[in-house]
């Protein structure tokens, strides 16, 4: 996939900032910052969950929900 927009518009990102790809640990800073694109499973990752873009409508709704929670986006 060539269009990578980061965790906040990934199908697996939870509003509490967690992701099942890394649970129970937090999302690594290199991933959440966008330094590394999570397009393939990382070494040591316990599953094969990777970035999956949500639709534009879902992204807008997600960003509204994050803003309502006062999360910086």
N, C-alpha and C positions, 0 to 999 in steps of 0.2 A: 504494500500500500504506500503510495507516495504522499498522500495528504495526512499529515500527522499534526494534530492540534493539541496534544497533551492530555493529561489525566482528566481534567475537568469536563471534557467532552467525550470521554470513553464510557462505553456501556457498563463497564465493571466498577467505575468509580462510585463510591458511596458518599452521601452528603456529609458524613462525619469525617471525610478525608481518608478513609480506609479503602482497601482494594483486596478482593479475595485472592488476587495473584500473589500477594505477599503476606497474607494473614497467617499467624496472628501478629506479625511484625508490621511496622509502618512502611509506607511506600518509601523506597530509598530516595534520598535527596537528589541524586543524579537523574532519577526518573521524573520525579515531581517537578523538578526545575526545567526539564526539557533537554538537559545536557545529553542524555541518552534517550533515544526513542525506543520504547518498549514494543517493538514489532516482532520480536522473537523471544522465546523463553530465555531467561538469564541463567547462567551457570548456578546450580544450587537451588533454583526455584523448584518448589515441590509440586507444581502443576504446569499446564501449558497455556494458561490464561495470558493473553496479550492484548494490546490496544485494539479496540473495536469502536470505530467512530459511530456516534449516534446521529440521527437526522438533524437537520437545521432547526426544526420545530422543537425537538427534544432538547437540543442544545440551548435554545432560548429559554425554555422552561427551566432547565437545570440552572442556568445563570441567574434567573429570577429567584429561584429557591435559595441559591447560595447568597445572593444579595440580601434576601430576607433574613438569612441567618447571620448577616454581617460578616461574611467571609470575603476576603480580598480576592478578586478575580481579575 
